[in-house]
Amino acid sequence: MSSAKVTQRRAFRRTDDHTPGTPKLKFVEETLPLPLAPTAVLIKVHAVALNYRDANIANGGNPWPVIPNGILCNDAAGEVIAIGDKVKSLSIGNRVSPVTDTGFISGREGKRSWLAADEDGVMADHIVFDEECLSKIPDYLNWVDASIVPCAGVTAWSALKGMEIGQTVLIQGTGGVSVFAMKLARAAGLRIILTSSSDAKLEQMKEKYSNPPILTVNYSQTPDWDEEVLKLTGGVGVDIVVENGGAGTLMKSLRCTRRGGIVSQVGYLSKQVEPNALRELVPTLIDRRINLRGINAGSKFDMEDLHAALAAVETPLNDLIDRTFSFEEAEEAVEYVWQGKQIGKIVLRL
């Protein structure tokens, strides 16, 4: 076994105190799980990216069970510094990221295991994973940019599967998945309609992506935003929706999707609604022949495909970063995401 002399790690574990205004993270120093298992890899972490999911878990809003006081976050980029004696696919010095769902490698598995939920996440300066749960990072990406790919990037990639040049995509919000979906959609030749409750955010995005221009809708000022989206598409509807809202927005998303189109459910940001609000769900699905699909990031193979696509033309990702924090500012970074201040991705730099 190739080994490093590192035996301890610094990490942030959840306090599981969901009272508003109380700390959501606790700094710990703990022993690494050594010696390494035969196919395990020890990674020195250089960057950790946050998602809304992390802030939601820290504040007790996750709809699925999580382990008590777990380590937060599922997005990281780091360097292999030690390997087990049976590791075949990786070497010391390789740059890697773990997959978000360590039980979903090929895409054909029937199980799942989410980082920061079913198992500890990656908000630490050293992490250990089995080699099959790791994907090599493209050489051109720096640590910060590479760290945003595993969850936000792969989710956007999965949500846009089936897209074709010239189609129209409706993207909800300006968080990490949304801005990554914009990046991929523009590269693929799609027309974009972006929604947000903030005119300021929409103006920033229109200025940032002015050629070709994007279309925008403020859903706060336009409660019947689905009708506005239909108008923007000549009454036909969009081809794909990157659906971030959940129960509170799903019906409107279905109504402004063309017949035979796709709605990719990637999030659950909106408040829960009364069951009656979804009474037209099945009739609308059938009438509009819509493919409604749940997206939970993607498999390791999906991440490798995305890495290959990004590397082919060395797609820059730095424009998707809203702000970087130091590792020690993890609590502040989580609160920043929880308050929805970001346009794009928030990253901890180690």
C-alpha positions, 0 to 999 in steps of 0.5 A: 500500500502506498501511504501518507503520514496523515492520520487526522483530519479537520472537518465540520459536522452538523450540530443538528440544532435547527433553532434559527440563529444557532450554529449549524456546524461544529468544527472537529478534529478526528482520526482517519479510517486507517489503514486504508482498505485494499481498494480505498483512496485517501484524498487531500481536499482542495475545494468543497462546493456547497449546494442548497441541499447542504443548507437545507440539511443543516437547517433540518429541512431535508425530506429524507433521513440523514445520519446524526451529526454527519459531515456536510456537503457532497461536492469536492475536488482533491488530490490522491495522496495514498492508495490501498494495495489493490487500487488499479484505476488511480495513482498518487497525485491523481486529481479526483472528485467523489460521485454524489451517490456512491451507490449509483455507479453504472446507472443500473444499480437499484440502490443509493447512498447519498453523501452528507445524508446516508453517509458522511459528506466531504466538508473536511481536509481529507476524505477516504473513498473506494476507487470506484466512487471517484472520477478523475478531474479534467486537467484544465480545471482548477480545484475551485472550478472542478469542485462544482461538477459532481452535484450541480454539474451532473444534475444539470447534465442529467436534467438536459438529456434528450435536448436537441439543437434549437429547442427551448429550455425553461430553467428555474432560478439562479442557483448552482444547478440552474447556472450550470444548466444554462452553461450546458444549454447555451453550448448545445444551442438551446434557447433559454427562458430563465425565471427568478423572483429577483429582477436584479438577478435576472438583469445580472444574468441578461447582462452576463449572457447577452449574446445570444440574449436569454428570455426572463420571467419574474415569477413573483411579479407574474404569478401566472408565469406559465402563461407568460412562458407559453406566450414566449414560445408562441403557445407551443411550450418549452421542450425541457424544464429544469424544475427546481420548485417542486410541488409548488411549481410543478403544475405550472411547469407541466402546463407550459411544456409542449406536448411530448416534452420533458420535465426534469425534477431536480429540486424542491425549493417551494413550500408544500402545497395542499393535495388538491393543488396537484389533483390535475397532475395525472390528467395533465401528464396524460393530456400533454404526454409529458415525460416527468423524470426525477433527477438525483445528480447522476451516476459515475458514468454520467460524471465521466461523460460530463467531464469528457464533454467539458474537457473536449473544448475546455469549457470555462466554469469560473463564471459560474462561481459566485463567491469563495470562502475559506474553509474556516468560514464554512458556517458563514458560507452555509448561511449565505446559501440558506439565505439565497444570496448567491447567483451560481456556486459557493465554494470553500477553498482549502 
